[in-house]
Amino acid sequence: MPYRQSRFAILAPWAVILYVCLAATSDPARAQTGGGTNGPAGGDTPVSKRQEAITAIPMSRLTPAAQQRITAVTSRTTLYRHLSQQTIECDADLFLFIVRNPEVLVGIWDLMEITQIQTQRLDTYQLRAVDGSGTDCTVDLVYGDAAVHVYVADGFYEGKLVANPINGKGVFVLRSTYRTDALGNTVVEGTLDCFIQIEQIAADLILRTFGPLIGRTADGNFAETARFIDQLGTNARRNPSGLEELARRLPQVSEPTRQRFAAAVRQAAERYHSTPQVSRIDSTSRTGR
């Protein structure tokens, strides 16, 4: 499987870009192995696209603390990237569950022995990820509804290529749309806007040395993860019992989350086989800190 070659692939969208920005400094070869994109590359993004991404953030629905954290990054961004649109087939509610519980993906990759990432659920809307190579990041889901999810991340890299730890922050805006195709499959289209802020002392060095590689790796990670979720969506339709059995064995995932994942798979299969022409989207909003 292609994922065995992509050992840098990590939870998306929560920490993927911040991870890439910081971890690229530890091993540039990892960035050079990044996969292709699904569409044009996201570099050299027009100012209008960046402003559109900022406008999409539902600031009025966020807590004052979340607003402050987001503004601090978007007003002084070291690197902005709009990742190309990805299109997958996946039950809408199952997709939302994965987006909000990415440790499930990491647990599956752990079973497949294609990642060394360790995750820890710190709170209902907060996740910590450590890669074992010097990168440590904490990501908060500060807002989420069916169409928009907003994540705020803080992390650092401490490794052999730097004398002192490099600190970074990130704001990630995942925008999703849903439609039903002629066969009754739910089609999800998503884009990810990434605002990265790296402490000034390291920003120039990182951008000059690794800027192009960072973008290439980010696009590749996003595309690979989208394809993997597409496969999960297919398995939920064709082999829900197998996916439910997998859910019971997931490492790095709490028992309640395993059970909810199994239930999401079962319900996705039931919806598809009973009323395949209908795509039911869970419009429940989630607002974190």
C-alpha positions, 0 to 999 in steps of 0.5 A, spaced: 500 500 500 502 507 498 501 509 505 507 504 508 512 509 504 509 515 507 511 514 514 511 522 515 503 522 514 499 524 520 493 526 522 489 531 518 487 536 518 488 537 526 496 537 526 498 535 519 501 542 517 504 544 523 507 538 523 510 538 516 513 545 518 516 543 524 518 536 522 521 538 516 527 541 519 529 535 522 529 530 516 528 534 509 528 527 506 521 526 509 519 532 505 522 530 498 518 524 499 511 528 499 506 525 494 503 529 488 497 534 489 489 533 487 489 539 482 494 545 482 499 546 488 497 551 493 503 555 493 503 563 491 496 563 493 493 570 491 491 575 497 484 574 495 484 567 497 487 568 504 482 573 505 477 569 503 479 564 508 480 569 514 473 571 512 470 564 513 472 563 520 466 564 524 469 569 529 462 571 532 461 564 534 468 563 538 470 564 545 474 571 546 480 566 548 479 563 541 478 569 537 485 572 540 489 566 539 486 566 531 487 573 530 494 573 533 496 568 528 492 570 522 495 577 523 502 575 523 503 569 519 509 566 517 507 562 511 500 561 508 498 555 504 491 553 501 491 546 499 488 543 493 481 541 493 480 533 495 474 529 493 472 523 496 466 518 497 464 518 504 458 518 509 457 525 511 456 523 519 462 518 518 466 523 515 465 528 521 466 523 526 473 522 523 475 529 522 473 531 529 476 524 532 483 524 528 486 519 533 482 514 530 486 514 523 492 514 527 490 508 531 489 505 524 495 507 521 498 504 528 495 497 527 498 498 519 505 499 522 506 505 518 506 511 523 510 512 529 505 518 531 503 517 539 496 521 540 493 523 547 486 526 548 487 531 553 480 534 553 474 533 549 476 538 543 484 538 544 489 533 542 496 532 543 501 529 538 508 527 538 512 524 533 518 521 536 523 525 532 522 532 536 516 534 534 510 535 539 504 539 538 497 540 541 491 542 537 484 545 539 478 544 535 475 551 537 469 550 532 466 545 528 459 545 524 458 541 517 461 546 513 467 549 517 472 546 522 477 551 525 483 548 529 488 552 533 495 549 534 501 550 538 507 546 537 515 545 537 521 542 534 527 540 538 532 536 534 539 535 531 539 540 526 537 546 531 541 549 537 534 551 541 527 549 540 523 552 534 516 554 536 510 555 532 503 556 532 498 554 526 490 556 524 487 551 520 480 552 516 477 546 513 471 547 509 467 542 506 461 541 502 456 535 500 452 532 495 449 526 492 451 522 486 447 518 481 449 512 485 447 515 491 454 516 494 455 522 498 461 526 495 465 530 500 469 536 497 474 539 502 479 544 502 484 546 507 487 553 509 493 553 513 496 559 517 503 558 520 507 562 525 514 560 526 518 564 531 522 570 528 528 567 529 527 561 525 522 563 520 527 566 515 532 560 515 526 555 515 522 559 509 529 559 505 531 552 506 525 548 506 519 553 504 518 549 497 519 542 500 514 544 506 508 546 501 509 539 497 509 535 503 503 539 506 499 537 499 501 530 499 499 529 506 492 532 505 491 528 498 494 521 501 489 522 508 483 524 503 484 518 499 485 514 506 478 516 508 475 515 501 477 508 503 474 508 509 468 510 506 468 505 501 469 499 507 463 502 511 459 501 505 461 494 503 464 491 509 461 494 515 462 488 520 470 488 518 471 495 520 467 495 526 471 489 528 477 493 527 474 499 531 475 494 537 482 493 536 484 500 535 490 503 539 491 510 542 483 510 542 479 510 548 474 505 549 468 510 548 471 513 542 472 506 539 464 504 540 462 511 537 466 509 531 463 502 530 456 506 531 458 511 526 460 505 521 454 501 522 449 507 521 453 509 515 452 502 512 445 502 514 443 509 511 447 507 505 443 501 504 436 503 506 436 510 503 442 511 498 439 517 495 439 521 501 445 524 504 444 526 511 449 531 514 450 532 522 449 539 522 451 539 530 456 545 531 462 544 536 465 549 539 471 548 543 476 553 547 
